[in-house]
């Protein structure tokens, strides 16, 4: 039986990614060489990109909601 993981809210995802960023900052401080520091920088950029994607997705959802409201308003005006 396959169990589906419940979808996390965007706030929960942001909090989790914030924790990951904090851990990456700590790793960068204790990094012993340039390879480790470079790896942390790459990981940080990926996490920041993921956070940006979540924020952009929220903007798109809001825009879709506003568009749907406008469509329903026009539909109601046409009916009356």
C-alpha positions as CSV (number, residue, x, y, z in Angstrom):
1,X,0.0,0.0,0.0
2,X,1.4,3.4,-1.0
3,X,0.8,6.2,1.4
4,X,0.7,9.7,0.0
5,X,2.4,12.5,2.0
6,X,0.1,15.4,2.8
7,X,1.0,18.5,0.9
8,X,2.7,21.1,3.0
9,X,1.5,24.7,3.1
10,X,3.8,27.3,1.6
11,X,4.4,28.8,5.1
12,X,5.6,25.4,6.3
13,X,7.8,25.0,3.3
14,X,9.3,28.4,3.8
15,X,10.0,27.6,7.5
16,X,11.7,24.4,6.6
17,X,13.8,26.0,4.0
18,X,14.7,28.8,6.4
19,X,16.0,26.1,8.8
20,X,18.0,24.6,6.0
21,X,19.5,28.0,5.2
22,X,20.5,28.4,8.9
23,X,22.2,25.0,8.8
24,X,24.0,25.9,5.6
25,X,25.3,29.1,7.2
26,X,26.7,27.0,10.1
27,X,28.3,24.6,7.6
28,X,30.0,27.4,5.7
29,X,31.5,28.7,9.0
30,X,33.1,25.3,9.8
31,X,34.0,24.4,6.2
32,X,37.6,23.3,6.1
33,X,38.4,24.0,2.5
34,X,37.3,25.8,-0.7
35,X,35.5,22.8,-2.0
36,X,33.3,22.5,1.1
37,X,32.6,26.3,1.0
38,X,31.8,26.1,-2.7
39,X,29.4,23.2,-2.1
40,X,27.6,25.1,0.6
41,X,27.3,28.1,-1.7
42,X,25.7,25.9,-4.4
43,X,23.3,24.4,-1.9
44,X,22.4,27.8,-0.5
45,X,21.6,29.1,-4.0
46,X,19.4,26.0,-4.6
47,X,17.5,26.6,-1.4
48,X,17.1,30.3,-2.1
49,X,15.8,29.5,-5.6
50,X,13.3,27.1,-4.1
51,X,12.1,29.9,-1.7
52,X,11.8,32.2,-4.6
53,X,9.7,29.7,-6.5
54,X,7.3,29.3,-3.6
55,X,6.9,33.1,-3.4
56,X,6.3,33.3,-7.2
57,X,3.7,30.5,-7.0
58,X,1.9,32.3,-4.3
59,X,1.7,35.4,-6.5
60,X,0.4,33.3,-9.4
61,X,-2.3,31.8,-7.2
62,X,-3.4,35.3,-6.1
63,X,-3.5,36.5,-9.7
64,X,-5.6,33.5,-10.7
65,X,-8.0,34.1,-7.9
66,X,-8.4,37.8,-8.9
67,X,-8.9,36.7,-12.5
68,X,-11.6,34.2,-11.6
69,X,-13.4,36.9,-9.5
70,X,-13.4,39.2,-12.5
71,X,-14.7,36.4,-14.8
72,X,-17.6,35.7,-12.4
73,X,-18.4,39.4,-12.1
74,X,-18.6,39.7,-15.9
75,X,-20.7,36.6,-16.1
76,X,-23.1,37.9,-13.5
77,X,-23.3,41.3,-15.4
78,X,-24.1,39.5,-18.6
79,X,-26.9,37.4,-17.0
80,X,-28.6,40.5,-15.5
